[in-house]
Amino acid sequence: MKRIYAFLVFLLPVLAVCAQTYPPDFAQVLVANNISNPTAMAFAPDGRIFVAQQSGALRVIKNGALLTTPFITLSVNDDGERGLIGVTLDPDFATNHYLYLYHTTTEGGIHNRITRITGNGDVALAGSGSLVIDLDPLSSATNHNGGAMHFGKDGKLYVAIGENANGTNAQSLETYHGKLLRLNKDGSAPADNPFPTGSEHKKRIWAYGLRNPFTFSVHPETGRILVNDVGQGTWEEINDATTGGKNFGWPTAEGTSANAAFTNPIFVYSHSGGDINGCAITGGTFFSPATTNYPPEYVGQYFLQDLCGNWISSITLGGTVSRTTFATGVAGSGVAITTGNDGNLYFLSRSNGALYKIIYNKTTIPFITTQPASATIPIGQSVTFSVKALGSTPFTYQWQKDGADIPGAKSATYTITNAVETNSGKYRVIVSNSAGSTPSNEATLTVTTNKIPVATIATPAEGTTYAAGTTLHFTGTGSDPEDGALAASAFSWSIDFHHDTHKHDQPDVTGVKSGSFEIPNEGETSANVWYRIILTVTDSEGLKGKDSVDVYPRKTTLAFETTPPGLDITLDGQPLTTPASVESVEGIQRTVGVPSPQNVDHVIYSFAAWSNSGTQTQTFTTPTDNVTLTAQFTFVVGTERQTFNTQEVLVYPNPSSVGYVNVCLPEGISQRVKVRLVDMLSREVSAQEQTVDDTGCFMLSYGKLKKGVYALHLDRGGQVFVQRVVVAD
């Protein structure tokens, strides 16, 4: 669907604020905004906050203000989820001024890299960049990079890395993808890591079987490590990686598993149907500050957030893990939450481009936590000012313009509809209760005769569809009643990749009227995806116009069968029982495999071939037309002589061309037995009951069966013996 907007930036925080619900006396306070595409943050001992922007800039917040000059700006590849996505400070930062950055570089091929930078005040020391480690090459998939880094209590650098949208990477000890690494400060492998021998990759691995460990947290006192692993279709996980060598199961397991080889999460929540729902766990922190004014029941809790749930919860970690909702309706698309040096929780909002602090203030007199925001609007538009406060309720409100009371403006919000020039001025509100009054900051409203510019996307046209692995081109125009045709410098393009109920945005493309981007053919395999292309144009007075086009994928049905039916395959590393079918985006690469052998109903099957003649595990490109792939199996049940209840059994002649076989059980077993013959398609071709004579033998007549391989099932009191029988010419 194509949409045209009159884009008014100031409305966004108003909408976010209105639905907030925190415990009594808690509030969300804006620390800094205008932080484009924030990804991670780290606190310095002196109170400065370092915030990474995906496009490569590391910003500094000092004394509550975002400094204009970045600490450093790296040249990065910021496609999809790549870019500057991790930052941590050396434990000795106060004296050595070292910071560690996790970023995507194109030097020597696209890969993630960890670089150490030395600070020189509020900027990096020129030329101080020092390579810590180059991570593995990246495929064309731009998602699942991980990026979180923290130093442990042991002084080692822990690094969380996504599996690059390839589940099989997570189980391989010969790649860094899908792992938690433990490194010395110089990037080398500590001698006491869990895999001290083998390749250099293996030596650096601390834990594996992870999908996209976007964040993790280290307890400041105990050193406990909890990894927040973003799930695929069903579960979000918190995994305990305090002890090295654990396998958390991806891609075979998502959520909890009965497989003893895997370590289950300490906590999971689902994407739907649970007491809380979400789409991606993007933050978690141990709340154990040195000092805090939070009530004591919150100290020792583990706080977590979800990308699209817009909630913050806490879990207890002693004994049985239990969850409590802490806040709902918080600023959207949280991508990091941490405990600040001042004993408050902080979190980054990607959709608002802002850093927020959660404060506790048990006050009686009103304390304003959300101030009204200044705005510039054209004549005829509407504007809403809003305020939130802590303190003893009930509150009364009185809005003022230029210091004079506005009659009837006595609520937490004040709206002006169909604004005229005379509405311009300075607005504030006096919040009062029985303990006193507090004025808000002044917000300046400018009502201009300037009209909103018009943005128009020419291509792609409405209804355009795409296949993965192709190039999508975009072009547009911008015009303004006062400025005329707008120059390329007025253009900004956003390309958002939507998946289920959330989106993956990336830094805007600015200063061009046209462009293109490659749609990856690796990465997200869900068919519930699409792109939204957004054009924003800005006129000479700062008013913005907006247009968007949604582009959906072409889809194919992939069907999977086995011969015989009912056996298992894997799709992108996850188990699937046949027959099964899935939707897939045309052009996306999928990996299908077959576990072999498989034991089903006491019959052992071995993989023989795929119907497309591919290898047992193969990667293929989703075709234009629907397709069925069939995995063919053969019986593998041993030789003609096997044991039954620890004693020998004989089947002869085998192969047989005489219409029968003799079956001899150990002497002394004289009783009724059930006998079945099953063909390669698991179809029963003969079922009999036989009485075993005193010699322990009986003759099984099979009649005129076609030449081939059959399975003989012999059931004696619930104990089953399976033997391959070959019918010859």
Residue, then its C-alpha position, 0 to 999 in steps of 0.5 A: m500500500k502506498r502512503i503519503y504523509a505530512f510528517l510532523v516529528f514532534l508527534l512521535p514522542v507524544l504517542a510513545v509517552c501516552a501509553q507508558t505504565y511504570p510502577p508507582d514513583f518510577a518514570q522514563v526520562l529522556v537523556a539524549n535524542n537525535i542519535s541515529n540508529p543506536t546499537a549499543m552503549a557503555f558507561a565510563p567511570d567518569g559518568r560519560i556514556f558512549v553510544a554506538q551508531q550503526s553508520g559508524a559514529l561513536r557518540v559521547i553523552k557528557n553531563g546529560a548532553l549529546l556532544t556534537t563531535p563524535f568520539i570517532t567515526l569508522s568506515v563500516n558496511d552498515d547493510g542490514e544489521r551490520g555496522l558499528i554494533g558493539v562497544t565496551l571499555d577496558p577494565d582499566f579505562a580510567t588509566n589506559h583510556y582503551l575502548y573496544l569496538y565491534h564493527t563490520t569492515t570491507e577490508g579484505g572482504i566483508h567481515n566483522r572486526i574488533t578494534r581497540i581505540t585509545g581515547n584523548g578526552d572526548v575524541a579518539l587519539a588519532g591513529s590509535g586504532s589497534l586490531v584485536i581480531d578479525l572475525d570470519p567472512l560474512s555471507s550475503a546474509t546481512n543479519h545475525n551478527g551479534g556484536a555485544m562485548h563485555f569484560g568478565k570478572d576474570g579480565k577476559l573479553y567476551v564477545a557474542i557473535g551471531e550465526n550469520a543466518n546459517g544455523t549449521n554454523a552454530q554447531s561447528l567449532e571451526t567457525y566463530h559464527g553462533k558463538l560466545l568467544r572468550l579472549n585475552k585483551d590482545g585477541s588471543a585464546p586464554a589457555d584455560n578456555p574449554f577447548p584448549t587444543g585444536s584450531e585457533h577458532k576452537k581455542r577461542i570458543w567459550a559457548y556455542g549453539l547460539r542463533n543471534p546473541f545480540t546482547f549479554s550481561v556480566h554480573p558485576e560481583t559474581g561474574r555470572i554471564l547471561v546471554n540473551d539469544v534472539g529466537q526464530g519463530t517461537w522462543e526467546e532465550i536467556n542462557d547461562a554461560t558462566t561455565g564454559g563449553k556449553n552447547f545451547g542447541w541451535p539450530t536443532a533446539e529453540g527454547t527448551s529441549a529434551n536432548a541431554a547434549f544441550t543446555n536449556p535456557i534458564f528462562v524463555y518467553s514465546h512470540s504468542g500465547g504466553d503471559i508476555n509476548g514479543c519478537a526479539i530479546t534485545g537487552g538484559t542487565f543484572f541490576s546490582p549497582a553499587t548504590t541506588n535509590y530504587p526500592p530494595e526489592y528490585v536490587g538483584q533482579y535481572f531486567l530484560q526488554d523486547l524489540c517490539g513488545n515495548w515492555i521491560s520485565s524483571i526475573t528473579l534468579g534465585g531458585t525457581v526463575s519467576r518473571t514480573t512485568f516492570a513497565t509497558g508502553v515504553a519508548g519503542s524498539g529497545v536495543a539495549i538496556t543496562t545499569g548505569n553508574d548512578g544506579n538507574l536503568y538506561f535503555l536505547s530506543r531505536s525508533n526514537g533515536a534516543l537514550y532514556k533513563i528510568i528514575y525512581n523519585k518518591t516525591t510529594i511535590p510534582f516532579i516533571t519527567t516528560q517535558p513538552a516539545s517545541a514544534t514548527i507547523p504550517i497554518g491549518q495543522s494541529v499540534t499536541f503538547s504533553v507532560k508527565a510528572l511524579g508526585s502525590t496525586p491528584f495533579t491539577y494542570q494549567w497551561q500557559k501561553d507566553g506566561a498567561d493562563i489559557p482558559g480551559a487548558k487544564s489536563a496533561t495534554y493541550t491540543i491546538t487544532n487548525a493552527v493560525e499564526t497568532n498561535s505562535g508563542k511559548y507554552r508551558v504547564i504548571v503542575s500542582n498538587s497538595a504539596g506545591s507546584t512545578p512549572s514545565n520547561e517552555a516549548t516554542l510553537t512556530v506556526t508558519t505560512n510555509k506549506i509542507p513539501v510533497a514527496t513522490i516515489a516514482t519507482p518502484a511502482e505500487g504492486t511491484t514484487y521482488a525475488a531474493g538475489t535481485t536489485l531493487h531500484f528506487t527513484g522519486t521527486g520532491s516539490d515545494p509550493e515555496d521552493g519549487a523542485l527540491a534538490a537532491s540534498a533535500f532527499s532521504w530514503s529509508i529501506d525497512f525490512h519487515h519480518d512478522t510484527h517487527k522491522h529491521d531498519q538501517p541507516d538512511v540513504t541521503g542526498v540522492k534522488s535515485g538509487s538501488f539496493e541488492i536484496p540478499n538471497e541469504g539470511e531470513t528464510s521466513a516468507n512473512v517478510w516485505y520491504r517498505i521504501i520511504l522517501t522524506v523530503t525537507d524544504s528550506e524551512g525544515l518542514k517534511g513531506k513523506d511517501s512510501v511504497d511497500v514491496y512484497p516477495r514472490k513466494t514458492t511452496l516447497a514440499f518435502e517427502t520421504t520414501p517411505p513417508g514419515l521420516d525426518i529431514t532438516l530444513d535450514g538446520q531445523p528438524l522437519t517430519t515429512p510430509a511437510s511443506v513451507e512457503s519460501v521467498e523466490g530466490i532465497q537460499r535454503t539448506v536441506g539435509v537428512p539425518s541418517p540412519q533413522n530408527v522408526d518402529h524398530v526399522i533402521y533406514s539409511f539415506a539413499a538419494w534425493s529426487n533432485s540427485g543432490t547431496q545428502t545436505q545441499t543448499f539450493t535456490t528457491p525456484t519460481d515454481n512450486v517444487t517437491l523434493t523426496a528423500q529416498f531411504t533403504f533398509v539397514v537392519g544388519t546381516e541374516r543372523q542377529t540376536f533376539n533377547t540376547q540369543e541368536v536368531l536365524v533367517y534362511p534362505n536369504p535372499s530367497s527365491v522359493g516363496y518362503v523363509n525359515v525363521c529359527l529362534p533359540e531352542g526352548i522358545s515355543q510359543r505364538v509370535k506375530v510376524r509382519l512383512v513390510d515393503m520399502l514404502s512401509r506398506e504391510v504385505s503380509a501379517q501372520e501369527q505363527t506357532v514356534d515348534d519345539t525346534g524353535c523354527f517355523m516357515l514363513s510363506y510370503g507367496k508371490l511378492k515382487k523382487g525387492v527388499y522387505a522388513l520382517h518384524l517378529d514380535r514375541g510378547g512385545q519384544v521386536f526383532v527386525q530383519r531384512v529379507v531379500v526376495a530374489d528372482 
